[in-house]
Amino acid sequence: MKRAVWIFVLGFVAFAVVLIARLPADWIVPHGPRAPFACAALEGSLWSGTCSGLSVQGRPVGELSWELRPLTLLRGRLGAHVTLSAPAAQAAADAEVGLGGTLSARNLRADLTLDPALLPGVPPQLHGQAHLDLPLLLLKGGALRQLKGTVEAHDLEERSGNVTRLGSYAVSFPGGDGEPVGQIKDLGGPLSLQGTLRFPREGGYDLQGSVATRPEASPELISNLRFLGSPDASGRRQFTMSGTF
């Protein structure tokens, strides 16, 4: 009897694997006017496929491809290697979705243009390039729980009137338990900047630091910094900023 049960179980598992591997992607991926995202064309299977013309909430994103990692199912998670290709962004990561709304990304690397069409929170007058190198990113319940790696912004410019150079910056997160806290520093340019970026457990962000101008700073940039108040004895101005997202 036990031998017959095991044969049935193994046969069922083999059937399920074959079914999933050959299941057309457009049977599974949500579509229609109420879907959170849409694909102009779907190719491949649930196991390995491509979503061409991906749009999220009506915003065009690019082409998304995936390859499922079946062994993650043994840990109660659904994992896949995903790749995004778009005119303004190139990204790849090993992503996993778990129980309780847990979403993790490992080996996340991305290069993207700061474009409001791709990143709705980016001010339309801010231009530049961003680079992400994150060995670990963990979200749970919509809040950021763990973060390790570096986020860089290069050649930032403000173009609301005259083009104002803002420089390049990086924030590095060491990882580990506790609230994610990153150290911010400039990578050269018209501003000397240092500070911390913290993501509290309850959500949102908290930014604190100090900034000073360098000789190459434009008159417009020097004038814009005056709203931070008077500089201290070392010539630096303190700033704080917090919010939710």
C-alpha positions as CSV (number, residue, x, y, z in Angstrom):
1,M,0.0,0.0,0.0
2,K,2.8,2.5,0.9
3,R,4.6,1.7,-2.3
4,A,1.4,2.5,-4.3
5,V,0.8,5.7,-2.5
6,W,4.4,6.9,-3.2
7,I,4.0,6.0,-6.9
8,F,0.8,8.0,-7.0
9,V,2.3,11.0,-5.2
10,L,5.4,11.0,-7.5
11,G,3.3,10.6,-10.5
12,F,1.0,13.5,-9.5
13,V,4.0,15.7,-8.8
14,A,5.6,14.9,-12.2
15,F,2.2,15.7,-13.9
16,A,2.0,19.0,-12.0
17,V,5.5,20.0,-13.0
18,V,4.9,19.2,-16.7
19,L,1.5,21.1,-16.5
20,I,3.1,24.2,-15.0
21,A,6.0,24.1,-17.4
22,R,3.7,24.0,-20.4
23,L,0.9,26.2,-19.1
24,P,0.6,29.2,-21.4
25,A,1.6,32.5,-19.7
26,D,-1.5,34.3,-20.9
27,W,-3.7,31.8,-19.0
28,I,-2.2,33.0,-15.7
29,V,-1.1,36.6,-16.1
30,P,-4.0,38.9,-15.2
31,H,-5.4,41.0,-18.0
32,G,-8.4,43.2,-18.7
33,P,-9.3,46.8,-17.7
34,R,-9.1,46.1,-14.0
35,A,-5.8,44.4,-14.0
36,P,-3.0,46.2,-12.1
37,F,-0.7,45.6,-15.1
38,A,-1.0,44.6,-18.7
39,C,1.0,43.1,-21.5
40,A,0.7,44.0,-25.2
41,A,1.9,40.4,-26.0
42,L,2.7,37.3,-23.9
43,E,5.1,34.6,-25.1
44,G,6.3,31.4,-23.5
45,S,4.9,29.6,-20.4
46,L,4.4,30.2,-16.8
47,W,7.8,28.5,-16.3
48,S,9.6,30.8,-18.6
49,G,8.1,33.7,-20.6
50,T,8.2,37.2,-21.8
51,C,5.7,40.1,-21.3
52,S,6.2,42.6,-24.2
53,G,4.8,46.1,-23.9
54,L,4.4,45.9,-20.1
55,S,2.4,48.8,-18.6
56,V,1.7,49.3,-14.9
57,Q,-1.4,51.3,-14.0
58,G,-1.4,52.7,-17.6
59,R,2.3,53.7,-17.5
60,P,4.5,52.0,-20.2
61,V,7.4,50.1,-18.6
62,G,9.1,47.9,-21.2
63,E,9.7,44.2,-21.6
64,L,9.7,41.8,-18.7
65,S,11.0,38.2,-18.9
66,W,11.1,35.6,-16.2
67,E,12.4,32.1,-15.4
68,L,10.8,30.3,-12.4
69,R,13.0,28.8,-9.7
70,P,11.1,25.6,-8.7
71,L,13.2,24.8,-5.7
72,T,11.9,27.9,-3.9
73,L,8.6,26.1,-3.6
74,L,10.1,23.8,-1.1
75,R,10.5,26.8,1.2
76,G,6.9,27.9,0.7
77,R,7.9,30.7,-1.7
78,L,7.5,31.4,-5.4
79,G,10.8,32.5,-6.9
80,A,12.0,33.6,-10.3
81,H,14.8,35.4,-12.1
82,V,13.3,38.4,-13.7
83,T,14.8,40.8,-16.2
84,L,13.4,44.2,-17.3
85,S,14.5,45.9,-20.5
86,A,13.3,49.3,-21.5
87,P,14.7,52.4,-23.3
88,A,15.1,54.1,-19.9
89,A,15.9,51.1,-17.7
90,Q,17.8,47.9,-17.5
91,A,17.3,45.7,-14.4
92,A,17.7,42.1,-13.2
93,A,17.1,40.3,-9.9
94,D,16.2,37.0,-8.2
95,A,12.8,37.7,-6.8
96,E,10.7,35.7,-4.3
97,V,7.2,36.1,-3.0
98,G,6.3,34.4,0.3
99,L,3.4,34.1,2.7
100,G,2.3,37.1,4.6
101,G,3.0,39.6,1.8
102,T,6.8,39.1,1.9
103,L,8.7,40.2,-1.2
104,S,12.5,39.8,-1.5
105,A,14.9,40.6,-4.2
106,R,18.5,39.4,-4.3
107,N,21.3,40.4,-6.6
108,L,19.3,43.4,-7.8
109,R,21.2,45.4,-10.3
110,A,19.6,48.2,-12.3
111,D,20.6,51.2,-14.4
112,L,17.8,53.7,-15.2
113,T,17.1,57.2,-16.2
114,L,15.3,59.4,-13.8
115,D,12.0,59.7,-15.7
116,P,8.7,60.6,-14.2
117,A,7.0,58.2,-16.7
118,L,8.9,55.3,-15.1
119,L,9.2,56.6,-11.6
120,P,6.1,58.7,-10.7
121,G,7.7,60.2,-7.6
122,V,10.5,61.9,-9.4
123,P,10.0,65.6,-10.0
124,P,9.8,66.3,-13.7
125,Q,12.5,69.0,-13.5
126,L,15.0,66.6,-12.0
127,H,17.2,64.7,-14.6
128,G,20.0,62.2,-14.2
129,Q,21.0,58.6,-14.0
130,A,20.6,56.0,-11.2
131,H,22.5,52.8,-10.5
132,L,21.4,50.2,-8.0
133,D,23.5,47.3,-6.7
134,L,21.6,45.6,-4.0
135,P,22.5,42.1,-2.8
136,L,19.3,42.1,-0.6
137,L,16.0,44.0,-0.5
138,L,13.2,42.7,1.7
139,L,9.7,44.1,1.9
140,K,7.1,42.8,4.4
141,G,3.6,44.2,4.6
142,G,4.5,47.0,2.3
143,A,7.3,48.2,4.6
144,L,11.1,47.9,4.0
145,R,12.6,45.5,6.4
146,Q,16.1,44.8,5.2
147,L,18.3,46.6,2.7
148,K,21.9,45.9,1.7
149,G,23.9,47.5,-1.0
150,T,24.4,50.8,-2.8
151,V,22.2,53.3,-4.7
152,E,23.9,55.9,-6.7
153,A,22.6,59.0,-8.6
154,H,24.9,60.5,-11.2
155,D,25.0,63.8,-13.1
156,L,21.9,65.2,-11.5
157,E,20.5,68.4,-13.0
158,E,17.6,70.7,-12.2
159,R,15.9,72.1,-15.3
160,S,13.0,74.2,-14.2
161,G,14.7,77.3,-15.7
162,N,18.4,77.4,-16.3
163,V,20.1,74.1,-16.1
164,T,21.6,73.8,-12.6
165,R,24.2,71.1,-12.0
166,L,23.6,69.2,-8.7
167,G,26.4,66.6,-8.8
168,S,26.4,62.9,-8.0
169,Y,25.6,61.0,-4.8
170,A,25.6,57.6,-3.2
171,V,23.8,56.0,-0.2
172,S,25.2,52.7,1.2
173,F,23.3,50.3,3.4
174,P,25.3,47.7,5.4
175,G,22.4,45.3,5.8
176,G,21.7,43.3,8.9
177,D,18.8,43.3,11.4
178,G,17.2,46.4,12.7
179,E,15.9,49.4,10.7
180,P,17.7,49.9,7.4
181,V,20.0,52.9,7.8
182,G,22.2,54.2,4.9
183,Q,25.1,56.6,4.9
184,I,24.9,59.3,2.2
185,K,27.8,61.0,0.6
186,D,28.5,63.1,-2.5
187,L,30.6,61.7,-5.3
188,G,31.9,65.1,-6.4
189,G,30.3,68.1,-7.8
190,P,29.1,71.5,-6.6
191,L,27.8,70.3,-3.2
192,S,29.5,68.7,-0.3
193,L,26.9,66.5,1.3
194,Q,26.8,63.9,4.1
195,G,24.0,62.4,6.1
196,T,21.8,59.3,6.9
197,L,18.7,57.8,5.3
198,R,16.6,55.7,7.7
199,F,13.5,53.6,6.9
200,P,11.5,53.2,10.1
201,R,9.6,49.9,10.8
202,E,6.3,51.7,10.7
203,G,7.0,52.8,7.2
204,G,8.1,56.0,5.4
205,Y,11.6,57.5,5.5
206,D,13.7,59.9,7.6
207,L,16.5,61.9,6.0
208,Q,19.1,63.9,8.0
209,G,22.3,65.5,7.0
210,S,24.4,68.6,6.3
211,V,25.4,70.3,3.1
212,A,27.8,73.0,1.9
213,T,28.7,74.5,-1.4
214,R,31.9,74.1,-3.3
215,P,33.6,76.8,-5.4
216,E,32.0,75.5,-8.6
217,A,28.5,75.9,-7.3
218,S,26.3,78.1,-9.5
219,P,24.7,81.3,-8.1
220,E,21.3,79.7,-8.5
221,L,22.3,76.7,-6.4
222,I,23.8,78.9,-3.7
223,S,20.7,81.0,-3.5
224,N,18.4,77.9,-3.3
225,L,20.3,76.6,-0.2
226,R,19.5,79.7,1.8
227,F,16.1,78.3,2.7
228,L,17.9,75.9,5.0
229,G,18.9,78.7,7.2
230,S,22.2,80.1,8.3
231,P,25.3,77.9,8.0
232,D,27.1,76.7,11.2
233,A,30.7,77.6,12.1
234,S,32.1,75.2,9.6
235,G,29.9,76.6,6.8
236,R,27.5,73.7,6.6
237,R,23.7,73.9,6.7
238,Q,21.7,71.2,8.5
239,F,18.6,69.7,6.9
240,T,15.9,67.1,7.9
241,M,13.2,65.6,5.8
242,S,10.7,62.8,6.4
243,G,7.6,61.4,4.7
244,T,5.6,58.4,3.8
245,F,5.2,56.4,0.5
